[in-house]
Amino acid sequence: MMNYGYTSMMGGVSIFGPFVWLIVLVDLILVGIWLWQQISKK
């Protein structure tokens, strides 16, 4: 729902929408793993 409105504001790059969200999800997962490692070290 929000994805379509967001990508259309970007100038009609709706084709790259899923790829951008996929990259963001991967980044969040990697950051989560890194944070978990930092916490588990202590």
C-alpha positions as a Markdown table, in Angstrom:
| # | Residue | x | y | z |
|---|---|---|---|---|
| 1 | Met | 0.0 | 0.0 | 0.0 |
| 2 | Met | 2.6 | 2.5 | 1.2 |
| 3 | Asn | 5.2 | 1.0 | -1.2 |
| 4 | Tyr | 3.3 | 2.2 | -4.3 |
| 5 | Gly | 2.8 | 5.7 | -3.0 |
| 6 | Tyr | 6.4 | 6.0 | -2.0 |
| 7 | Thr | 7.8 | 4.7 | -5.3 |
| 8 | Ser | 5.5 | 6.9 | -7.4 |
| 9 | Met | 6.8 | 9.9 | -5.4 |
| 10 | Met | 10.3 | 8.8 | -6.4 |
| 11 | Gly | 9.4 | 9.4 | -10.0 |
| 12 | Gly | 7.9 | 6.2 | -11.2 |
| 13 | Val | 10.7 | 3.8 | -10.3 |
| 14 | Ser | 8.1 | 1.2 | -9.2 |
| 15 | Ile | 10.2 | -1.4 | -11.1 |
| 16 | Phe | 13.0 | -1.0 | -8.6 |
| 17 | Gly | 10.7 | -0.8 | -5.6 |
| 18 | Pro | 10.9 | -4.5 | -4.7 |
| 19 | Phe | 14.7 | -4.5 | -5.2 |
| 20 | Val | 15.1 | -1.4 | -2.9 |
| 21 | Trp | 12.9 | -3.1 | -0.2 |
| 22 | Leu | 14.9 | -6.3 | -0.6 |
| 23 | Ile | 18.2 | -4.5 | 0.0 |
| 24 | Val | 16.7 | -2.6 | 3.0 |
| 25 | Leu | 15.5 | -5.9 | 4.5 |
| 26 | Val | 18.9 | -7.6 | 4.0 |
| 27 | Asp | 20.6 | -4.5 | 5.6 |
| 28 | Leu | 18.3 | -4.7 | 8.6 |
| 29 | Ile | 19.0 | -8.4 | 9.0 |
| 30 | Leu | 22.7 | -7.9 | 8.8 |
| 31 | Val | 22.5 | -5.0 | 11.3 |
| 32 | Gly | 20.4 | -7.2 | 13.6 |
| 33 | Ile | 22.9 | -10.1 | 13.4 |
| 34 | Trp | 25.8 | -7.6 | 14.1 |
| 35 | Leu | 23.9 | -6.1 | 17.1 |
| 36 | Trp | 23.2 | -9.6 | 18.4 |
| 37 | Gln | 26.9 | -10.5 | 18.2 |
| 38 | Gln | 27.8 | -7.3 | 20.0 |
| 39 | Ile | 25.3 | -8.0 | 22.8 |
| 40 | Ser | 26.3 | -11.7 | 23.1 |
| 41 | Lys | 29.9 | -10.8 | 23.5 |
| 42 | Lys | 29.3 | -9.0 | 26.8 |
